[in-house]
């Protein structure tokens, strides 16, 4: 017996910015969709960090908070993954 593929949608949230997935992808199991979203979250964080003009100056702090949420065909959120990265300079020891 073959399982029917279900379409899942992965939205990304960074702060107040939401990028909604309008196309989605078909997966045989929900677990596959959730794993795919978690992997995509790590890739998105990598892309965001590479795109930043520079790290925060010494004495400052910065960070990245990113979330991926998976919706099923009915629009219900079935999975969330959150990633937080804090960048903090330590005082220089002369």
C-alpha positions as CSV (number, residue, x, y, z in Angstrom):
1,X,0.0,0.0,0.0
2,X,1.4,3.3,-1.1
3,X,1.0,6.4,1.2
4,X,-0.5,9.5,-0.3
5,X,1.9,12.4,-0.4
6,X,0.8,15.4,1.6
7,X,1.7,19.0,0.8
8,X,3.5,20.9,3.6
9,X,4.4,24.6,3.7
10,X,7.5,25.9,5.5
11,X,7.3,29.5,6.7
12,X,10.4,31.4,8.0
13,X,10.2,34.1,10.6
14,X,13.0,36.5,11.5
15,X,11.9,39.1,14.1
16,X,8.8,40.7,12.7
17,X,9.5,39.5,9.1
18,X,7.6,36.5,7.9
19,X,8.3,34.7,4.6
20,X,5.3,32.6,3.8
21,X,5.7,29.5,1.7
22,X,2.9,29.6,-0.9
23,X,4.0,26.6,-3.0
24,X,4.9,23.9,-0.5
25,X,6.4,20.5,-1.1
26,X,5.0,17.0,-1.1
27,X,6.2,14.6,1.6
28,X,5.1,11.0,2.2
29,X,5.3,11.5,6.0
30,X,5.1,14.5,8.3
31,X,8.4,13.6,9.9
32,X,10.1,14.1,6.5
33,X,8.6,17.6,6.2
34,X,9.8,18.5,9.7
35,X,13.3,17.3,9.1
36,X,13.4,19.2,5.9
37,X,12.3,22.4,7.7
38,X,14.9,22.0,10.4
39,X,17.7,21.6,7.8
40,X,16.4,24.6,5.8
41,X,16.4,26.6,9.1
42,X,20.2,25.9,9.6
43,X,20.9,26.8,5.9
44,X,18.8,30.0,6.2
45,X,20.8,31.1,9.3
46,X,24.1,30.4,7.5
47,X,22.9,32.5,4.5
48,X,21.8,35.3,6.8
49,X,25.1,35.4,8.6
50,X,27.1,35.3,5.4
51,X,25.0,38.2,4.1
52,X,25.6,40.5,7.1
53,X,28.0,43.3,6.2
54,X,30.1,42.7,9.3
55,X,30.1,41.3,12.8
56,X,29.2,43.7,15.6
57,X,32.0,46.0,16.8
58,X,33.8,45.1,20.0
59,X,31.8,46.1,23.1
60,X,28.6,45.4,21.2
61,X,26.4,42.5,20.9
62,X,24.2,41.1,18.2
63,X,22.3,38.0,17.5
64,X,20.1,36.1,15.2
65,X,16.7,34.6,16.0
66,X,15.1,32.6,13.3
67,X,12.1,30.3,13.2
68,X,10.7,27.8,10.7
69,X,7.1,26.5,11.0
70,X,5.6,23.8,9.0
71,X,1.9,24.0,8.0
72,X,-0.2,21.1,6.6
73,X,-2.7,21.4,3.7
74,X,-5.4,22.6,6.1
75,X,-3.1,25.5,7.3
76,X,-2.5,24.0,10.8
77,X,1.0,24.4,12.2
78,X,2.3,20.9,12.8
79,X,6.0,21.7,13.7
80,X,8.1,24.6,14.8
81,X,11.9,24.9,15.0
82,X,13.6,27.9,16.6
83,X,17.3,28.9,16.3
84,X,18.9,31.6,18.4
85,X,22.5,32.7,18.0
86,X,24.0,35.3,20.4
87,X,27.2,37.1,19.3
88,X,29.0,38.7,22.3
89,X,32.5,40.2,22.4
90,X,34.5,39.7,25.6
91,X,36.5,42.6,26.9
92,X,40.1,42.7,25.6
93,X,42.8,41.8,28.0
94,X,45.8,44.0,27.4
